[in-house]
């Protein structure tokens, strides 16, 4: 499971991207380190909108991203949305290979289409 699939994982992702320790976030949001670590571990969640707002600000993520996770554009076709979802579900070490396969396949299709003309 990718860390961004859970609210706690999204907090951790934001905190790490901000180069902050859990202790720093806890201090910024006026919570105990124990409480914040439980949020990251998905053992508990912030109880109020003020807590959600504060932790999102401290970790550099938006409340929408915290609550809903990554969103897809509304104009994607079903097949496109399936590809994006499949990509997002991959472990990080496989994402580059996936992109290379898709890119190579689309280049081959483009060459075939232009030679048919």
Secondary structure as UniProt FT lines:
FT   HELIX           3..5
FT   HELIX           7..17
FT   TURN            18..19
FT   HELIX           22..29
FT   HELIX           33..40
FT   TURN            41..42
FT   HELIX           49..59
FT   HELIX           63..68
FT   TURN            74..75
FT   HELIX           78..89
FT   HELIX           92..116
//
